[in-house]
Amino acid sequence: MVSNINPNFSIDEKTKILKSFSIFEGVSDEVISEFAEKMRASVIHPLEIFVEEGFDDHLTYFVYKGVASLFRTTREGEIINIDVVGAPAIVGMSGLIDNKTSSTSAMAIDEIQTFVLDQRDFQEMIPNYPKLTLNMMKLFAERMHRFDIFIEELLSKNLYDRTWHLLQYLAHYFVNDEITLSHEELADLVWGTRSRVTEVLNKLEREGKIKIGHRKVKIL
């Protein structure tokens, strides 16, 4: 369950945080404050799925702290990781503009702090602010570009390179560069088996790039 936190966030505090999102680039503080008034502050716990493929609660998450995995599930139940995104990131952005069910699921990798916006509130306000519409188009284009890069890396890079790249990315979002994920969880993120990812992690440790502990990997 996604829980409310810090219900006493002031509008000024929300506005300051929201200014870090590119969708509000070039938008006045007054306009951002109008959106801030419509958003509620929430927390998502590690490994909690907060967007579910095939469903749509018409909510969009403005993640200002934490990291999320975006994934799909095959008919056989296999989880296929699509992307890993870190704050500031908008998760479920398509839910702002259409009523289709979500094409991907989203799961918190570590604790996520976010502001949640309902589609109805967004659609009532957006016609008055064409700059936001342009920014959204740019964001969708960037998202497609990121997906293209992900597919290219998946097809062209070996498991060692994919794992090392992911670890360096994730380290920015964990305290002291210590990633608190199991080998199995890391394997899901890089499309590898647990045994093969463990082999890669052991090799990285021998090379002096990481230190492995129980359910944690520290970048050195």
Disulfide bonds with the S-S distance in Angstrom:
none
